[in-house]
Amino acid sequence: MRISFVFGLLFAFPAHAWEAAIGTICTLSHDTAQAEVVLTYDPSRPLYSITLTRKDATWSPAPIFGMAFADRVPNTITTPMHQLSDDNRALTVTDRGFGNVLDGLQFNDQAIAFLGDQAISIDLDGAAPEVQAFRECRPIPLA
């Protein structure tokens, strides 16, 4: 009885681990209490994206979006090239290169995504091997 209770507890809460998925478009995702983080790579274009979808709030428009990475390899990157979804819950940035973003996610312990005076903290525990798998994306061809 005790084992089934513990087993049930393990699956009672959503998984928050980083996860890379390889397909025709490769993805890297992570779920936090504040937001869902999803990166994509479309090698046919080639184009990267990162989308941060807030769970219990919306993004207020601001001219500059940025990410600050803390700990082992600190760096702050910013861009005015972000877009908000129609309901302002999702913020997306696309670019042909994401080296600084991937380095920040892989080699640090904490990231802060910010837009104006709003910020979301992103724990990078467990991200490194999944970011490496995402970097090595070799898409699965369509049959």
Beta strands, then each sheet from edge to edge (+ up, - down):
strand 1: 19-21
strand 2: 26-31
strand 3: 35-42
strand 4: 47-54
strand 5: 65-70
strand 6: 75-79
strand 7: 82-84
strand 8: 90-95
strand 9: 110-115
strand 10: 118-123
sheet 1: 1+ 2- 3+ 4- 8+ 7-
sheet 2: 6+ 5- 9+ 10-
end
